[in-house]
Amino acid sequence: MWGALALTLSASTIAAQGSAKRVPSIRQVLKPVAEAPLSPAVMGDDSLTSRFDVSGIPVILRRVTANNVVAANLYLLGGVRQFTPQTQGTESFLLEVSERGTQKYPRDVLRAKMARLGSAIGVSAGLDWTTIALRSTVPGFDSTWAILADRVIAPRLEVADVELVRDQFLTALKQKNDSPDALLDNLADSITFVGHPYALDPIGTTESLTKLTVADLRAYQAQQMVTSRMVLVVVGNVSRTRVEKLVRESIGRLSRGAYAWTPPPPPATLPTAYAIAKRTLPTNYLQGYYKGPPATSKDYTALRLAAAVLSGRLFAEVRGRRNLSYEVNAAFVERAFALGGLYVTTTSPDDVLAIMRQQIQDLSSGMITTDGLERLVQQFIVNYYLDNETNADQANLLARAQLYQGDFRRAAHFVDDLRAVTPDDIRQAAAKYMTNVRWAYVGDPARVTPARLMRF
């Protein structure tokens, strides 16, 4: 399944693993969306945010008057659960081709109008949904929305445009293994999500994209661009009346469909395992994932802080004291269920693995001080606000709260949730979840001892 890629897989459950999936480098094919830094999100008082339906489409509107930018994210729900191995990547392919012209806006007209407006529309295909992201000025919002809506409702899908975009996607796929980190991501995702929908790739594979036809794209557009799959989040200085009118007169006219959103299932609880891709590189790359709690659990925030503590300790020990790496961290991945990660690039993977295991044991059995936790929470709050200060960031924050936790207002409780976590909550979260790590390794197999990987 991996072609020329040399793989060594532990445990028989990994031997039958399916096709590769998420490839960060391929996202370069999709159009970037630029915007300037804006005012911080209003979290403690969310009275400026409201939720309402327009033609059956849930709309979340946050009024921000401190700037002249509008961020409108249209979420097409389902992500990879919309696909089979043969159809994965269809939605991102379709929406990328739509940038080359619609029924109302032929390619040259569309591009000239977008240039005059100074607006941007970007597409990002994710595991749980595809985001069509609009960025415009307040005066240019209506005109930009009209283009976005027509890309969803009536893309031209000319044969020449389909073939051009196909070539772009396939070229990016061929280059995916050029980056060790991209290869590592693919390998880590594949071993983590055995038997899970996330084993599919929202961007697609060489096999699936090669077989897609114009007829397939037209059928997908007709069947899947339905209002039951849509959630719209708008952040900016625009009124509810204005948003309602724009939606009602465009995408609100689409068929309702029968889609019903449910959070994705958690991956199966699998034992520790590893996959190795042999590469001759100046350094070696390690990434492991472990399954965390659902977003609705109190443990979700506790594990978020536990991962932050672990990341800081690993940086101090691996990079600061031992000088074994220039990059090491313990990630926390926000989804309907949490995913914790361990990452390092190093010439001494065995030494780093020993440190990682020891630090996890210390965190699982010891107790951080109350003062230490308070400092961590304060720093975490500042960093989190900085990470979510733009209108676009706020839109994504609201969407995650609505879809993963069932209520956009949960975003306003982020600080309270952090401050409710105790040192013992962190210890228990580390002990409960930081186990059964599924490892990916890219580099020299002789430099890593499989038994060390299996101790997690």
C-alpha positions in Angstrom: 0.0 0.0 0.0 2.9 2.3 0.5 4.7 1.5 -2.7 8.4 2.1 -2.4 8.1 3.2 1.2 9.9 0.7 3.4 7.7 -0.1 6.4 8.3 -2.2 9.5 5.0 -2.7 11.4 4.6 -4.1 14.8 1.6 -6.2 15.8 -0.5 -8.0 13.2 -3.3 -5.4 13.5 -1.2 -2.8 11.7 -0.2 -5.1 8.8 -3.5 -4.6 7.0 -3.7 -0.8 7.5 -5.5 1.1 4.7 -4.4 3.9 2.5 -2.5 7.1 3.5 -4.5 10.1 4.6 -4.0 13.7 5.7 -1.1 15.3 3.8 -0.4 18.8 5.1 1.7 19.7 2.1 -1.2 19.1 -0.3 -3.0 22.0 1.4 -0.7 24.3 -0.6 -2.9 23.4 -3.6 -5.9 25.1 -1.9 -6.1 28.9 -1.8 -4.8 30.6 1.2 -6.9 33.1 3.1 -5.2 36.2 4.4 -6.4 38.7 7.0 -5.0 41.2 9.3 -4.9 40.8 13.1 -8.0 42.0 14.7 -9.5 42.6 18.2 -9.5 39.9 20.8 -12.5 37.6 21.1 -15.2 38.5 23.6 -15.2 35.4 25.8 -16.4 36.3 29.2 -19.5 38.2 28.0 -20.9 36.6 24.9 -24.0 38.8 24.6 -22.9 39.9 21.1 -23.2 36.4 19.8 -26.5 34.9 18.7 -27.7 31.7 17.0 -30.7 31.5 14.6 -31.8 29.5 11.6 -32.3 30.7 8.0 -34.0 28.3 5.6 -33.0 25.5 8.0 -29.3 26.5 8.1 -28.0 27.2 11.6 -26.3 30.6 11.7 -24.1 31.9 14.5 -23.4 35.6 14.3 -20.9 37.5 16.4 -21.1 41.3 16.1 -17.6 42.8 16.1 -17.5 46.6 15.6 -13.8 47.1 16.3 -12.7 46.5 12.7 -13.9 46.6 9.2 -13.4 42.9 8.3 -16.0 40.2 8.0 -15.1 36.5 8.4 -17.8 34.1 7.2 -17.2 30.4 7.4 -19.6 28.0 5.8 -19.1 24.5 7.2 -20.1 21.5 5.1 -20.5 18.8 7.8 -19.4 15.2 7.5 -15.8 15.4 6.5 -14.3 12.0 5.7 -17.5 10.3 6.8 -19.0 11.4 3.5 -16.6 9.2 1.6 -15.5 5.7 0.8 -11.9 4.8 -0.1 -12.9 5.2 -3.8 -14.5 8.7 -3.4 -12.3 10.4 -0.8 -11.3 13.8 -1.8 -14.3 14.5 -3.9 -15.5 17.6 -2.0 -12.2 19.4 -1.9 -11.7 18.7 -5.6 -15.1 20.0 -6.5 -14.7 23.2 -4.5 -11.3 23.8 -5.9 -12.6 23.5 -9.4 -15.4 25.9 -8.6 -12.9 28.7 -8.1 -12.4 28.5 -11.9 -15.9 29.7 -12.7 -19.6 29.4 -11.9 -22.8 29.9 -13.9 -23.0 33.6 -12.9 -19.3 34.3 -12.7 -17.1 32.8 -15.5 -13.5 32.4 -14.5 -12.2 35.8 -15.7 -15.2 37.7 -14.3 -14.9 35.9 -10.9 -11.2 36.7 -10.6 -11.5 40.3 -11.7 -14.4 40.9 -9.2 -12.5 39.3 -6.3 -9.5 41.4 -7.1 -11.6 44.6 -7.2 -13.2 43.7 -3.9 -9.9 42.8 -2.3 -11.6 39.8 -0.8 -10.6 36.1 -0.4 -12.4 32.8 -0.4 -10.5 29.8 0.7 -11.3 26.1 1.0 -10.0 23.8 3.7 -10.9 20.2 3.7 -10.9 18.7 7.2 -11.6 15.4 8.9 -15.0 16.5 10.3 -16.0 19.2 7.8 -15.0 21.2 4.9 -14.7 25.0 5.5 -15.4 27.6 2.8 -14.0 30.7 4.3 -14.8 34.2 3.2 -12.8 37.3 4.2 -13.9 40.7 3.1 -14.4 44.2 4.1 -17.9 45.1 5.5 -18.9 47.0 2.3 -17.7 44.1 0.1 -19.4 41.4 2.1 -22.5 41.1 0.0 -20.7 40.9 -3.3 -18.2 38.4 -2.0 -20.9 36.3 -0.5 -22.7 36.1 -3.9 -19.5 34.6 -5.4 -19.1 32.1 -2.5 -22.7 31.0 -2.8 -22.6 30.5 -6.5 -19.5 28.4 -6.1 -21.6 26.1 -3.9 -24.8 26.3 -5.9 -23.7 26.3 -9.6 -20.0 25.6 -10.4 -19.3 25.3 -14.1 -17.0 22.2 -13.8 -15.5 22.5 -17.3 -13.6 19.5 -18.4 -10.4 21.5 -19.0 -10.6 23.0 -15.5 -11.2 19.6 -13.9 -8.2 18.2 -15.6 -6.0 21.1 -14.6 -7.0 20.9 -10.9 -6.6 17.1 -11.0 -3.0 17.6 -12.3 -2.3 20.0 -9.4 -3.6 17.7 -6.8 -1.8 14.6 -8.2 1.5 16.6 -8.5 1.2 17.5 -4.8 0.5 14.0 -3.9 3.6 12.7 -5.7 5.7 15.2 -3.7 4.2 14.3 -0.3 7.1 12.1 0.8 9.7 14.8 0.1 9.0 16.2 3.5 9.9 14.0 6.5 7.2 15.7 8.6 4.5 15.2 6.0 5.5 11.5 5.8 5.5 11.3 9.6 2.0 12.8 9.7 0.7 10.3 7.2 2.3 7.4 9.0 1.1 8.5 12.5 -2.4 9.1 11.3 -2.5 5.7 9.5 -1.4 3.7 12.6 -3.6 5.7 15.0 -6.9 5.5 13.1 -7.0 1.8 12.1 -10.6 1.0 11.2 -11.8 4.5 11.8 -13.2 7.0 9.2 -10.2 9.2 9.9 -8.2 6.6 8.0 -9.5 8.3 4.9 -8.0 11.5 3.4 -10.2 14.6 3.0 -7.9 15.7 0.2 -8.0 12.3 -1.6 -5.4 9.8 -2.8 -3.8 9.3 -6.2 -6.2 6.4 -6.8 -9.4 8.2 -5.9 -8.6 11.5 -7.6 -7.5 9.8 -10.8 -10.9 8.1 -11.2 -13.1 11.1 -10.5 -15.0 12.3 -13.5 -16.9 15.5 -14.3 -20.1 13.4 -13.9 -19.0 12.3 -10.5 -18.4 15.9 -9.4 -21.8 17.1 -10.8 -23.6 14.2 -9.0 -21.8 15.0 -5.7 -22.7 18.7 -6.1 -26.4 17.9 -6.7 -26.7 15.3 -3.9 -24.4 16.7 -1.2 -24.7 20.5 -1.4 -27.8 20.4 0.9 -28.7 22.8 3.7 -28.9 20.0 6.3 -25.1 19.7 5.9 -24.5 23.4 6.5 -23.6 25.6 9.4 -22.6 29.2 8.9 -20.6 31.3 11.3 -20.2 35.1 10.7 -18.0 37.3 12.7 -17.9 41.0 11.9 -19.9 44.3 11.9 -22.9 43.0 9.9 -26.5 42.8 11.1 -28.7 39.8 11.5 -31.1 41.1 8.9 -28.4 41.4 6.4 -27.1 37.9 7.0 -30.6 36.5 6.8 -31.3 38.1 3.5 -28.1 36.9 1.9 -28.5 33.3 3.1 -32.2 33.1 2.2 -31.7 34.4 -1.3 -28.8 32.1 -2.1 -27.8 28.8 -0.4 -31.1 28.8 1.5 -32.8 27.8 -1.8 -30.9 24.5 -2.0 -32.6 21.2 -1.1 -32.8 20.3 2.5 -31.5 16.8 2.2 -31.5 14.3 5.1 -28.1 14.7 6.7 -28.0 14.8 10.5 -24.8 15.8 12.3 -23.4 13.6 15.0 -19.9 13.8 16.5 -17.5 11.3 15.0 -16.9 8.1 17.0 -13.6 7.8 19.0 -11.0 5.6 17.6 -10.8 2.1 19.0 -8.7 1.5 22.0 -5.7 -0.3 20.5 -2.5 -1.4 22.1 0.8 0.4 21.7 2.3 -0.2 18.3 4.7 1.4 15.9 5.4 1.9 12.2 8.8 2.7 10.8 9.7 4.4 7.5 13.3 4.0 6.6 15.0 7.2 5.5 18.5 8.5 5.3 18.3 11.9 7.0 20.4 14.1 9.2 18.0 13.5 12.1 15.1 11.1 13.0 11.5 12.0 13.4 9.2 10.5 16.0 5.5 11.1 16.5 3.0 9.2 18.7 -0.7 9.7 19.5 -2.9 8.5 22.3 -6.7 8.7 22.6 -8.2 11.2 25.0 -11.7 11.9 26.3 -14.7 13.4 24.5 -15.0 17.2 24.3 -18.0 17.1 26.6 -16.0 15.5 29.4 -14.4 17.4 32.3 -11.3 15.4 31.5 -10.9 17.2 28.2 -9.7 20.4 29.8 -7.6 18.5 32.4 -5.8 16.6 29.6 -5.3 19.8 27.7 -3.4 21.3 30.7 -1.6 18.0 31.3 -0.3 18.0 27.8 0.8 21.6 28.3 2.7 20.6 31.4 4.3 17.7 29.7 5.3 19.8 26.7 7.0 22.3 28.9 8.9 19.6 30.9 10.0 17.8 27.7 11.3 21.1 26.2 13.2 21.8 29.4 14.7 18.3 29.7 15.2 17.3 26.1 16.2 20.6 24.5 17.2 22.7 27.4 19.2 20.4 29.7 20.2 17.6 27.4 20.4 19.3 24.0 19.0 16.3 22.3 16.6 18.1 19.9 15.7 21.5 18.4 12.0 20.6 18.5 10.0 18.6 21.0 6.5 18.9 22.2 3.4 17.2 23.6 0.4 18.3 21.4 -3.2 18.4 22.3 -5.5 18.0 19.3 -9.0 19.6 19.5 -11.7 17.3 18.1 -14.9 15.7 19.2 -12.6 13.5 21.2 -9.2 14.7 22.4 -6.0 13.3 20.9 -2.7 13.7 22.7 0.6 13.6 20.9 4.3 13.3 21.4 6.7 14.7 18.8 10.5 15.0 18.5 13.2 15.3 15.9 16.5 14.0 17.2 19.6 12.0 16.5 19.2 10.1 19.7 15.6 8.7 19.7 16.2 6.0 22.4 17.4 8.7 24.8 14.4 10.9 24.1 12.0 8.0 24.5 13.4 7.2 27.9 13.0 10.8 28.9 9.4 11.0 27.6 8.4 7.8 29.4 9.9 9.1 32.7 8.2 12.5 32.4 4.8 10.8 31.7 5.4 8.6 34.8 6.3 11.6 36.9 3.2 13.6 35.7 1.0 10.5 36.4 2.2 9.9 39.9 3.3 13.3 41.1 1.4 16.5 41.8 2.1 20.0 40.4 1.8 22.8 42.9 -1.3 25.0 43.0 0.9 28.1 42.3 2.5 26.3 39.4 -0.9 25.5 38.0 -2.2 29.0 38.4 0.8 30.4 36.5 0.2 27.8 33.8 -3.4 28.7 33.5 -2.7 32.4 33.3 -0.1 31.8 30.5 -2.4 29.4 28.8 -5.3 31.9 28.8 -3.1 34.7 27.3 -1.7 32.4 24.6 -5.1 31.0 23.8 -6.6 34.4 23.4 -3.7 35.5 21.1 -4.3 32.3 19.0 -8.0 33.2 18.7 -7.9 37.0 18.3 -8.9 37.3 14.6 -12.5 37.3 13.4 -11.7 34.0 11.5 -10.2 32.4 14.6 -13.3 33.3 16.6 -15.6 31.8 13.9 -13.7 28.5 14.2 -13.8 28.6 18.0 -17.6 29.1 17.9 -18.0 26.3 15.4 -16.0 23.8 17.4 -18.0 24.6 20.5 -21.3 24.2 18.6 -20.4 21.0 16.8 -18.1 19.2 19.4 -19.8 20.4 22.6 -23.3 21.0 21.4 -23.5 24.7 22.1 -21.6 27.7 20.8 -21.8 29.3 24.2 -19.4 26.8 25.6 -16.7 28.8 24.0 -17.4 31.6 26.5 -16.7 29.2 29.4 -13.2 28.3 28.3 -11.5 30.4 31.1 -13.8 29.0 33.8 -13.2 25.5 32.6 -9.4 26.0 32.9 -9.6 27.5 36.3 -11.8 24.6 37.6 -9.0 22.1 36.9 -7.1 21.0 40.0 -3.6 19.5 40.3 -5.1 16.1 41.0 -7.3 16.4 37.8 -4.1 16.8 35.8 -2.4 13.9 37.5 -5.4 11.6 36.9 -5.8 12.7 33.3 -2.1 11.9 32.6 -2.4 8.5 34.3 -5.6 7.6 32.5 -4.9 8.8 29.0 -1.2 9.0 28.3 -0.9 5.3 27.4 -1.3 3.0 24.5 0.7 5.4 22.3 0.7 4.6 18.6 4.1 5.6 17.2 5.4 6.6 13.8 9.1 6.8 13.1 10.9 8.3 10.0 14.7 7.9 9.9 17.4 5.3 10.6 15.7 2.1 12.1 19.1 1.2 13.7 18.8 4.3 15.9 15.6 3.3 17.6 14.9 0.3 19.8 11.4 -1.2 19.2 11.1 -2.3 22.8 11.4 1.3 24.0 8.5 2.3 21.7 6.4 -0.6 23.1 6.8 0.6 26.7 4.3 3.3 26.2 
